[in-house]
Amino acid sequence: MISNCGHDERGKYSGGAAGDQTGTEWAVIKWYNRPWKCVLRHPDKKVRSMIAQMAKAAANNNMVGYDQSQRYTFWEHLKASNYDPAKITVKCEADCSSGVAAIVKGAGYRLGIQKLKDVSIYCYTGNLRAALKAAGFEVLTDSKYLTSDAYLLEGDVLLNDSCHTATNLTTGAKATETTTTASNGVKVDVKIDAAQSKDKNLAGTYTVTASALNLRAGAGTGKTILAEMPNGAKVQCYGYYTSVSGVKWLYVVYKDITGFASSKYLKK
């Protein structure tokens, strides 16, 4: 699924009413082939997760619509809403590129990352590739990333430089990412499972209460161990989790490694 900001309520590009009149101006839709020319991927999973979360929230908030002539009003109201698209209560507009740029910039403020903060809201599709590359994104042009969503990660930005951009929201069935194990520092290819649920009340910093707690590639004790976290270690959760046998396994970040840890041994 992708977050796609593509047209106003009349199927046109400017002149419509502010806000999403039909629920389709900025919406979550199935992946489609524009065709895409590249995928822009931030190497930090917490950044990608934040971008995906914000892009989905913008698509689901009908206060935000599409209009090229009012494309910067989304950023103004995003900024006024503590960079949370779900909290925007005033009708405003974006287009595809200003929407993506605003989301990336807003993620920078939420995560405290200067390079993302520096992304200009005045980006357009023709210079978005260069702008996000300068902000630390990788540029992926292999055909496997462009012709289906199977190898995409959540938070990947899809781009056709001449006409359109959108944000991928879900991790594909064949997608893998490189993670560093804490035990030996060797990089290995491990597929990190996607979290199944979200509760904003779970977001925050947690402390490990067990003598040692395994960080795993998925929820459950049968999943691959990525790192062993000592008692007192701090982890960050953005509200995502998966439940197994009645226990919430939180999707957390520990020393730049992202994985799952049992909430039974984490204290907020």
N, C-alpha and C positions, 0 to 999 in steps of 0.2 A: 504494500500500500504506500501511496505517496501523498504528501500535502501539496496541493496544486492550486495556485492563484492564477486564473486564466482569462476571465472575461466578466463583464458586468451582467446585470439582470436581463439585459436585452441581447446578450451575446456579442456586445460591442466592447471597445477598449476605453472609451471615455464618454463622459456626459451623463452617466447614470446617477442615481441617488446614493448618498453615503450609506455604508453598511451593506450587509449581504441580504438582499431582498428575497432571494430564492433558495438560499442554503447551498448554492452551487458556485458562487463567485470565487470563494476560497474554500475548498472542500478536501476531504480525504477521499481519494479515488484509487482504483486499481492502477498498478504500474502500467504504462504504455510506452511504446517506442515512438518518440517525437519525429525523427530519430535524435538520439543523444550523441554529442560529440566527445564528451568526457564526463568522468565522475570525479568530484572533488571530495577528498576524504581527510578529515583531521585524524592524526595518529593517536590522540588521547580519547579513550573510550568515554570518559565522563563528559567531555566536550560534545561528542557525537550524541550521547544520550540526552544532554540538555537541549541541543539543537532539535532533535526529534520531538522531545516533549513540548518545546515551545511552538514548533511548526504545527503539531497536531492541535494544540490549544488554540492557536490562531485560526486554523481551519474550522474548528468547532464553535468558535465565537461569532455569532452572526452580527455583532457590532462591527466586524471587520469585513469589508467588501473589496471590490476591484474597481479601480479607475486610474488610468495613467495620469490624468490631469490633476489628481489629488494624491499622488502616490506617496508623498512624504508624511501624510497625516497619521498613518499607522505608527510610524516611529515616534511621533510626538506623544501619542497616547500610550504607546508601549512604555516610553520613558516615564510618563506620569503615573504608570501603574506598577512601578517597581520591576519593570521588565518582565512582567507576567502577562502574556496575552489573554489568559482566562479572566483577568481582572479588569480588562478594558470595558467601560460602561458607556462610552460615547461613540457614536457612529463615526467611522473613519475608513480610509481607503489605502490600498497598496496596489502595486502590480507585482509581477513575478520576481523581478530582480530587486526592487526596493524591499519587498517582503523578506526575501532570503537574506539580504544584507542587514536588515534591521534585526532579524532573528539571531544571526551570527554576532552582531555587535552587542545585542542584549545579553546573549550567553556570556560574552566577555565580561560584562558588568556583574552578572550573577556569580561567575566563577573567579573573578579577579584576574583575568588574563589580558594583559595590555595589548598584545597583537590583535586580539579579537575586538577589543574596544576601538582600535584604530581603523577598523573597516569602515569605509564611507557609506552612508545611506544613499549617496548619489550614484552608486554603482548601477550599471546597466549590463545587459547580457554580454555585450562586446568586451567589457573590461573586467567582468566578474572573475574570470579564470585567473588573471594576473593578481587581482586584489586578494583572493582567498589563498593563492599560492604564497603571497607575501605574508599572509597571516599564519602560515604554517601548514596549510592543507597540501596533501599529495594530489597530483594530477594523474588519474588513471585513464588510459585510452585503449587498453586491451578490449577486444570485441566482447569478451565474456561479461564485462561490466556494463556494456552498452546495449546489448541485445536481449537481456532478460533481467529479472531481479534476483536470480538465484545466487549470485555472488556479492550482492550488496549488503552493507551493514546499515543499521539504523543510524540516521544522521548524515548519511552520504548525500551530497548535493549533485543533482543531475543537471547537466548544462548542454544546451545547444547555443553556441555563442551568438548566432545570428537572430535567435527568436525567443528562446524560452529557458526557464530554469524551474526546478521543483526540488522538494526534499523527500528522500526516502525515509520511511518510518519503521520498517520491519527488517529484521535480519533474514537473508535468504537461506534456503535449505542447504546450499553448498558453500556458504560463506565461512571462512576461517580467518582468524587473526593471530598474529604472533604475540605471545605473552612470555615474560621472563619468569622462570621459577626462582623463588627466593632461596632454595637450598643450594643450587649450584651455579646460578647466574646464566645458564645456557638457554638460548632462545629455542623454543619448540612450538610447532604448530598445534594449537589446541582450539577446538571450537567451543566458544563460551556460549552457553545457553542463553536464550532471551528470557527475561523475567515475564511472568504471566499476569501479574497484577500490579496495581499502584495504589498507594494510600499516602496522600500528602502529609498526614500526621506522623508517618514513620520517618520522614526526612529529618536528617540531623547527624550529629557526630556521636559515635558510640565508642565504648571502651570494652575491650575483651575482658571477661571475668573468669574464664577458665585458665588453667595453668598453661595451656596452649590450645589454640583453635585453628583448625584447618580452613583455609580459603580454597573453595572448590570451583570447578568449571561449570557446575550446575547445582541445583538443589537436591540434597540427599547425600548420604555417606558413601554411596557407590560411585560418585562422580570424581573425576581426576583432581588431585590435590595440586594447587598452584603455589601455595605458600603456607608456612606454619606461622601463625601470629601469636606472639607471646602475651602473657598476662599483662594488662595495662595498655596494650597497643590501641591506637586510635584508628577508627575507620569512618568513612563518610558514606552515608546512604542518602539517595535522592528520592526515596519513597517507593522504589520498585522492589518487588519480592515475588517469591513462588512458595506456595504452601505444599508441604509433604507430610502426610499423616497428622494433620492438625498443627504442625509447626511451621512458622514463617521462616523461610530462608531469605535473608535480606541480600539484595544486590548491592555490594559495597565496593569502595575503592580503598586499597591499602598499599601505601608506598608505590603509587602509579600502577598497581596491579588491580584489575577489576575481576570480581568473582562473587560467589555466594558463601554466606556464613550463617550458621544457625542462630536465630534470635534468642535461643535459650541461654546463650553464653555471651550476649552483648547487652550492655546497659547504656541507655541514653543519658 
